[in-house]
Amino acid sequence: MGHMIEEIALSRGHEIVARIDAGDAFELNNADVVIEFTTPATAEENVRKAWKQNVPVVCGSTGWNAQKLLDEDKRTHEKPMLIWSSNFSVGVNMFFDLNKYLAEQMATQPQYTPSITETHHIHKLDKPSGTAKTLAEQIGTKVVIESIREGEVPGTHEVKWDSEEDTIIITHIAKGRRGFALGAVLAVESLV
């Protein structure tokens, strides 16, 4: 993700002032924003290191308790210092809006049962995906999530509402990781 984010940021006129890999010193070189896409084990520590240097963070790491830091951010900072999303893809965020709308409509239709299927590459660390968890939270009732790990699938999410009479399915299929990177850069631009 780092290389793709860097490519998009540079193409949009941004400057990269630091690249930090595991084991590197956390030197931000007067950065305006940190983009954090690492692992559940390191995300919170990285956000806190950036905050100590008074630098806001756009974080796309999933599988950790981001809500704790989002709540802390609201309590302790005048302006937002953390933008976190389970998925920064522009298309997925439209899919989130569609999912919320459909869940609102289905609240009066108890004959439908929701379920989510998410499919990702075999290297994905969290299961279910953060995107699937966000979709389930938006639905608001108990939702079964099926997680499939196969090949090099960038990410497919399907929300199904099933009844004896019919089935409604909405699906988002990522064609690659570029959409996630673009969304992260757009989030950075909203901070600076």
Steps between C-alpha positions, in 0.01 A plus 500: 500500500781739585640508147158550345407776746832671429446479123151653525609769749787607276274506194267737690783740589582383853849454642606188689730609785545163675455129445501289814539124496500260794803564715560854367506801730166681497636826354230698322720780360235771546230298328151651473327160520596136561339225295492181706428166328680237706376220724255470788796447734672830412223741395417652841866548590568671167202735541617594849856564376364737234280677756802553725651694209168686453439344158153378397458147366300338222481135603373207294624218722222266611468227760568725802285725722516822297184629667687543829742746337224672302316566828822618666569728204161671540558551874857626484552688173338820374519389137495139376836325532379162375303393198445125509302288260466129453519579130598826328384396153264760353283219360484320835394820673214532251425132569489585874241772425292256294526237775379749765206600282403139431528412871266790586246375246526142625439602862126476424531169312563224757456224240850579367817363659829678433834333442842613378762313299847648467777355286865608514848379410665230709739752660226706670564507874157581645194280468233622453626806319458845648275588208271205578486604865407856398224367273366283785505795743301706252235230475462509877356152557682171537663417167684184403830585326666237281871564439671339202875518438611397152762589244584868462147645517530873591161502670139409424215579738145377455204595719200273456145543631317170458133410545275216386369727224819653360862602557667838474879507454734797482866440416822698484795348314840663525702458181827581674646695789528833320152610610597457867814707448314779317242519780778529760657789310160670471465465879843664543387787280199553727740554794746742340 
